[in-house]
Amino acid sequence: MKFFKTPEILMILLLQAISLPALLAQGNRDFMRETGKIYVVIGVILLIFIGIVWYLIRLDKKLTNIEHQLNDDQK
């Protein structure tokens, strides 16, 4: 009889792999704020988000135009 089954061992290893980076980063919690780079990260994320929203709005307008053209052609 095995003491641990394979899924239990995999779960333990997964939990340790998830918690290890958090333990290692505790000393550097405010590194991004201290160096002022957190604002660069926030800016980049904001630009990416704005770009995605802009792309979706453009795509919606194009699809609406195509739908109107199809409806006009069918009439």
C-alpha positions in Angstrom: 0.0 0.0 0.0 1.4 3.4 -1.0 1.5 6.2 1.6 0.8 8.8 -1.0 -1.1 8.5 -4.2 0.1 10.2 -7.3 -2.7 12.9 -7.4 -1.9 13.9 -3.9 1.8 14.3 -4.6 1.0 16.3 -7.7 -1.3 18.5 -5.7 1.3 19.1 -3.0 3.9 20.0 -5.7 1.5 22.3 -7.4 0.7 24.2 -4.2 4.4 24.5 -3.4 5.2 25.8 -6.9 2.5 28.4 -6.6 3.5 29.6 -3.1 7.3 29.7 -3.8 7.4 32.9 -5.9 5.3 34.7 -3.3 7.7 33.7 -0.5 10.8 34.8 -2.5 9.2 38.1 -3.5 8.4 39.2 0.0 11.6 41.2 0.4 11.1 43.1 -2.8 7.4 44.1 -2.3 7.9 47.8 -2.9 10.7 47.6 -5.4 8.5 48.7 -8.3 7.1 51.6 -6.3 10.5 52.7 -5.0 12.0 52.9 -8.4 8.9 54.5 -9.9 8.5 51.7 -12.5 5.0 50.8 -11.2 3.7 53.8 -13.1 5.3 52.5 -16.3 3.7 49.1 -15.8 0.3 50.7 -15.2 0.7 52.9 -18.2 1.5 50.0 -20.5 -1.4 47.9 -19.2 -3.7 50.9 -19.7 -2.5 51.4 -23.3 -3.0 47.8 -24.1 -6.6 47.9 -22.6 -7.4 51.1 -24.6 -6.1 49.5 -27.7 -8.2 46.4 -27.3 -11.3 48.5 -26.6 -10.6 50.7 -29.7 -10.2 47.6 -31.8 -13.4 46.1 -30.6 -15.4 49.3 -31.2 -13.9 49.5 -34.8 -14.7 45.9 -35.4 -18.3 46.4 -34.2 -18.8 49.3 -36.5 -17.5 47.3 -39.5 -19.7 44.4 -38.7 -22.7 46.7 -38.3 -22.0 48.2 -41.8 -21.7 44.7 -43.3 -25.0 43.6 -41.6 -26.7 46.7 -43.1 -25.3 46.0 -46.5 -26.6 42.4 -46.3 -30.0 43.5 -45.2 -30.2 46.0 -48.1 -29.1 43.4 -50.6 -31.8 41.0 -49.4 -34.6 43.5 -49.8 
